[in-house]
Amino acid sequence: MPVDPAVLSRADAARYVNRSTDTLRRWARLDVGPAFVRQGTGRQARVCYRRSDLDAWVSGGCRLDRRGSRPADMPPSCARATP
């Protein structure tokens, strides 16, 4: 199966944003950090990150929830539209 460079595993995403996989896992659980997608269902679902979501998160300097929107309590500097 070919690998899509636009979609990264949690480990690859962690390297891409210079954070640990544990940090990304914790952020996902808290619904903060870069948006992610689940491939599969149940406990065996694989968490992946779109490169475009990671780029938006890094360049914006603000967290995105998993739905790709910014939480209401974010400061005005983070109020830009999400990609």
Stockholm file with secondary structure:
# STOCKHOLM 1.0

chainA/1-83         MPVDPAVLSRADAARYVNRSTDTLRRWARLDVGPAFVRQGTGRQARVCYRRSDLDAWVSGGCRLDRRGSRPADMPPSCARATP
#=GR chainA/1-83 SS CCCCTTEEEHHHHHHHHTCCHHHHHHHHHHTCSSCCEEESSGGGCEEEEEHHHHHHHHHHTSCCCTTSCCCTTSCGGGCSCCC
#=GC SS_cons        CCCCTTEEEHHHHHHHHTCCHHHHHHHHHHTCSSCCEEESSGGGCEEEEEHHHHHHHHHHTSCCCTTSCCCTTSCGGGCSCCC
//
